[in-house]
Amino acid sequence: MKICFLGCGNIAQAIIDGLLKSGMQPSNIACIERNEHRVKLLKSQNLQIIELDNLASLGFDLILLAVKPKDALSAEESIFKHAPKAIILSVVAGIGIEKYSQPKSIIRAMPNTACAFGKGVTAIYSVDQNSKAFILAKSLFKKVGHVLTLQNEEEMHRFTSIIGSGQAFLFLVLNTYLNELEKISSTDQVATKSMFQDFISSLGDSFSQDLNFESLINKIKSPGGTTQAGLESLENNNLDKILQDAFQAAEDRSIEISNEQ
């Protein structure tokens, strides 16, 4: 499989990192990028930097479009101008397939940055989900994590809010934990962060052993104890509604981005 990234920002770099860790050869990955800092990083990974003019001649199986939403439609037109038979795999948030000039040649995906560690969760959709290109795109993302095939493209907005943006929401919450721990820690910051890293990792370990959150909570709390008091405070302050509102705000913004194009 030979792929080319047009735009190599955070999400593209996460996918690239995951692909390389999965064993994909750098020679099978090319990039079109103008930012000098990013170009330097890509070259350090032994990736080829090419120009748009080279797209057709190099025969890529997929061209992964990873530019900003405002640049997506013009970038698509540029791709087809240089490579009319290209299959574009778009990871651009908020831009529906019907917005592009050639919808049948577009596969839409929404990965998250966990792809860098081989633990990504990617939603994927296209008009023809039986095509060789769609199957190839799914196999690409399976190299860096899990793949969820959507039957309705509108579901991409919700997926983006829960998984795509949702990581940042959890990071914000965990940052509050870290700040509180640092207030009482007598060790240096490096040691404290290492301690906290194990704390976060243990959450995943616990979930891997017991997939029921209610059960996990019950293993920690006791009637009338400190955990019970804290949980009641969270419930009284409507933690679930706070998160649901955040999901809804991100989903609404995804829809707005789509309508702006």
N, C-alpha and C positions, 0 to 999 in steps of 0.2 A: 504494500500500500504506500503510495506516494501522496503526500499532502502539502499544501502551501497555506501559510497563515498570512492573511492580509490584515495587518494591525496586530501588534504584539504587546498589548497592555496586560493588566493583572490577570484577567481570566485566561487569555491566550497563553501567558507564561505558565500559569498553573497547569493547563492541559499539556503543554510542551514538557514541563518537568515530569508529569505523571507518565507520559508516553516514553520518555527516555528511561525512566526507572523501570518501566514494564519490559524493557528490552528492545524497543523500537530503535532502529539505527538512525543516527543523526543524518545520514545521507538521504534518508527518505522524508526528511522534513526541510522545507524551505520557507523563507519568511520575506515579506515585503514590509519594510519598516523604515521610517525616516528619522525617528528620534535617535540621536547619536548614542545616548547612554544605553538604550535598549539594544541597539545594534551591537555595541561592544559586548553586552551580556550574551546575546545570541551567538556571536562569533566565538565566545569563550566556551560555548556548548557544542562547538564544531558544526553549527548550522549554517546553511548557505543563505546569503542575502541576495535576493534577485530583484529585478525590475518588472513592472507590469508587462512590458514588451515580451518577456520570456515565458509567459504563462502557457500559451498554446504549444510552443516547441518542446517544453519539458514534460508534457503529458501527465499532469497530476490527476489522481483519482477523485480528489475532493479539494476544493478551495474553501478554507475556513475563514469566514468573514467575521472579524472581531474588532470593528471600528466603533466609534461613538454613534448613537442613534441618529444624530443630525447628519452624519456623513454616510449612512448606510446605503441609501438609494442611489446616490451618485457613484459610490464605490461599486455597487452591483453593476451599474451601466458600464463602468470602466472595465470591469472584469469581462463582461460579455463582448465588449468592443474588441478586446485583445484575444479572447478565447470563447468564441460563440457557442461551443459545445460543452462548456464547463458545467459542473455540478457544484453549486454553492451550498455550503453548510454554514448557516448563519447562527451565531451565538449573540446577536445583537438584541438587547432587551427591548420589549415593547413594539417592535416592528413586525406586524403580521405578514404572512406570506403574500397575501393579496395586494400588499402595497408595492411589491417589487414588479419589475417589468416582465419577468418571466417566471411566474409562480410555480410552474411545473418543474422548473429546474432548481428550485429552492427547497432545502431541507432545513427545518428550524429546530434548534436545540437550546436548552438553557441548563448549562452545567454550573457547578459551584467551585469555589477555589480548593475544596478538599480533593479535587482531581490531582493536585500536586503530590498527594500522599497515597494515591491509588484508592482513595475512599470517597471519590466524588459521587454525587447523585445528579443525574442528568435526565431531564425530560426532553423528549424528541417527538417531532411531528412532521408529516409531509402529506401532500395530496395523495400520492401513490406510495402506500406503505409496503407494497410487495416488490418494489423495484430493487434492482441490484445495488443502486446507489444508497437507498435507505438502509438496506441490510448492512452495507459496508460502513455507513455512518454509525449504526448501532454497535458494530463490532469495534469501531474506533473508541467509542466512549466506554465500552466494557473493559478496555485495557486500563482505564483509569478509575473504575468504580462501577456503580450500579446504573442501570438505564430503565427509565419509565416511559413506555410508549403511550402517548396521549391519543385518544380517538377524536377529541374535539380541541381545536387550536385555542379556543377561548380559555381552556383550563390552564394554559401557559401563564396567564396573568397571576392566577392564584399560586401556582407552583413557584413562580418567581418570588412572590412575597414570603412564602413559607421556607423554601430551601435556598433560593438564590440570595435574597436579602436577609433571611432569617438567621444565618450564621452571625451576621453583624449584631443582631439584636441580642443573641446569646453572649457574644463577646462583651457587649456593653454591660450586661448583668454580671458576668464573671469579673469584669474590671472593678466593679463595686466590691465584690468579695475580696479581690486582691488588695485593694486600698485599705479595707478594714483589717486584713491580716497584717499588712505592713505596719499598722499603727501599734500593734502589740508584739511585733517580732523584734527580738534582740539581735538577730543575725543580720548579715549584710544583705543587700538587695538581691544579689545573685543567688545566695542560698535560699532566700525566701521565695524567689520565683521558681527555683528548682523544686522546692517543697510544694508549691502551688501546682506545678506541672504534674506532679504525681497525684495530687488531689483530683485534678481534672481527668487524668487518665483512668483513675480508679472508678469514675462514674461510668465510663464506657465498659470497663471490666465487669462492673456490677450488672449492667444491663445485658451483657453477653451471657450471664449466668441465669438471669431472671428477666424475661421480657415484659413483665407486668409492673408498671410504675407504682400502682397502689400497693402491691406486695413489697416492693423495695422501700417505700415510705414506711410501711408498717414494721419493717425490720429495724428502723431507726427510732421511731417515736414510741413513747409510752404514755398511757393516760395521765394527764395532769403534769407532764414533764415539760422540759424546755422546748423540745421540738414541737410538741402539740401547741404550745403557746405561740411559737413563731408561725406555724402553719395557719392557725386561726387568724393571726394578724394579716397574713397574705390573702386569705379568703375574704376577710372583712374589707380589705382594700381593693378587692376585685382584680387580683393579678391576672386571672384568665381573660377578663375584659380588656385590660391594658394591652396584653399581647395580641388579642383578636383585633383591637383597634389598630395596632401597628401593622398587622398583616393586611388589614383593609386599606390603610393609607398607602402601603407599598403597591397593592393591587390597583388601586385607583390611579396611582401615578403611572403604572405600566400602561393602563388603558389610555391615559392622557397622552403619553408619549406616542402611542400608536395613532391617535387622532390628530396629533400635531403634524404628522407627515403628509 
